[in-house]
């Protein structure tokens, strides 16, 4: 098996004060899949019923700058045989930037 390549494209989401990381996986010229992870303060992670505006208001009204940072999986579309390796690489990346917890599906 050849080396799995991972490319990361970050983007800042001002309304929710979060950073989206888009991950693209390939092996040689073969596309393996992609994933989208959102990182934010734990105070922003809800059950999905809050709108982006409500989350923004919550951010402004609470002192959350010292809150624990988490990540949640928004999208994970990777070929089955590469899922474990891909998720492992994502978790390694998140640990490097100081995030140790990944929550599963969440919809803004």
RAUR-V81016 format. One record per pair of residues at least 4 apart in sequence whose ideal C-beta (glycine too) atoms are under 6 Angstrom apart, sorted by sequence separation. I is the first residue (numbers start at 0). GAP is how many residues later the second one is. If there is no record, write none. Layout:
BEGIN
I&GAP  I&GAP
END
This chain:
BEGIN
39&4  45&4  49&4  57&4  77&4  81&4  12&5  25&5  26&5  49&5  77&5  93&5  25&6  11&7  12&7  24&7  24&8  77&8  9&9  10&9  23&10  9&11  43&11  22&12  7&13  8&13  21&14  7&15  20&16  5&17  6&17  19&18  5&19  17&20  18&20  4&21  42&21  17&22  3&23  40&23  70&23  42&24  1&25  41&25  44&25  1&26  40&26  41&26  41&28  70&28  68&30  69&31  70&31  71&31  72&31  38&32  36&34  37&34  71&34  15&36  37&36  14&37  35&38  15&39  35&39  34&40  14&41  34&41  16&42  33&43  32&44  32&45  32&46  31&47  31&50  51&56  47&58  47&59  38&60  24&61  22&67  3&81  5&83
END
